[in-house]
Each structure stands twice: as structure tokens, then as C-alpha cells.
Amino acid sequence: MDQDFRNTEPAAEEEHLDVLDEAGNPTGQSKPRSGVHADGDYHLAVHVWVVCGATGEVLLQQRALHKDSFAGLWDISAAGHVSAGDKARSTALRETAEEVGLCVPEEALEHACRSVHHSVSNGGRHIENEHNEVYIITLLDRPPPEAFALQASEVAAVKWVPAQQLLSAVEREDPAYTPMVWDQPYKAMWELLRWRWDHPAPTSRTISVQLAGGHTTRIALPTQQ
């Protein structure tokens, strides 16, 4: 008799998200991720921007080609939904480590703003109504793309892009990029980064972290938030 090699392990349970109201307050309800996107429920996510303080560049990831939304497009350095019962900061640290292999302590996260994002894709079947906690991680040098260990199921590639080039692409809705948030909190964040790049100052608190292939990078720690 032929041996049956079919996978008999139970399928992984679908991630649940806490449902928020339009103002971003918890409703006390959680739903499977697919249901949240099908119904357009508000929920919480994190955006993490990895930036190079020396060059004014931003690390972008290319979404994996099989993703259920915006496959193959260039996107934020790392991002993800906050699972039901989880916290934004712990999610930001985990997503950054998993997606691009950048493992940093919580003190390296600089909270930039809270923003709201709306988008519809897949012929109206994927409705994104997100409250986003936005964070910055500032590298003091520019590791090459191969120094980042990518999560193949989520990320196809990474690249460094001058911030102004990215902002111009967002403003003209370049189809190579995901529809990115361009509301007032995000505009204020980019203005702050522009000012920092135009007025470099000594960094008093730094740490070194290990990357892939023996590479290391130094990270500027923000002032206490």
C-alpha cells in the first residue's frame, strides 16, 4: 500500500484583530482578520520606518508576490496588524525583526504619530480601515540590502530610497508603491525628518546591533518619550 504523505496537522487558526470604532477606541469585539477586511472594520496596525540618518534615505520592502493585497509593490520598512489583545510597540518590534531581520530593543523605537489609513483593493473585497501607530528607527550608517534577513513569506526584497524620491512617488500615486498614508500626522513626521537631515546633530545615545552576514549597524536612541 502506498504511504499517505498528506499533511494531517490541523490548520493554523486565523489571526483575530480587535475591532475599533471610527475614533480608534476598542469596541470589545474581535474578529478573524479576513472578516475585518471584508466588512471594513476599523482596527489597529503598526508602521515602522527604518531611516538612515547619514544619507536621508528610507528602507523600503517589496511585498511578497503572493500577498493578498498589493503583491509585489514597494511598501513601508515593516508593518503589521496588532493581534487581538496585543500591544502596538511589541508588534512593531516583532514585525521589524521578522520581516527584515532588524532586532532592536524597545528603546530604539521612536513614536512618530498616530494616523488613519483607508484603502480598497481586490475588487472591493479587501477594505482597509486602519488606525496606525507609526514608529521610526534611525540607523547611523547604511547597511547594504543583503545585510537584512528577509521573511520570504512577507518580503521579496528591500532597497534604500532617498526620502524625497519616495515622497514624490507617493504624491503622484506611483503604481509601483502601495497607497501610502499622506494625512497631516504623516506630513508632520516627514517634515521633522527633513529638518533632522538638514540640521544634523551629534547623537549621544547609540547602540550596535547585529545584522545578517556579519554586518552590524549603529542605531540612534531617541530621547525619552
Secondary structure, DSSP 8 states (H G I E B T S, - for coil): --------S------EEEEE-TTS-EEEEEEEHHHHHHHT-EEEEEEEEEEETTTTEEEEEEE-TT-SSSTT-EE-SEEEE-BTT--HHHHHHHHHHHHH-----GGG-EEEEEEEEEEEEGGGTEEEEEEEEEEEEEESS---GGGS---TTTEEEEEEEEHHHHHHHHHTT-TTB-----SHHHHHHHHHHHHHHHS----S-EEEEE-GGG-EEEEE-----
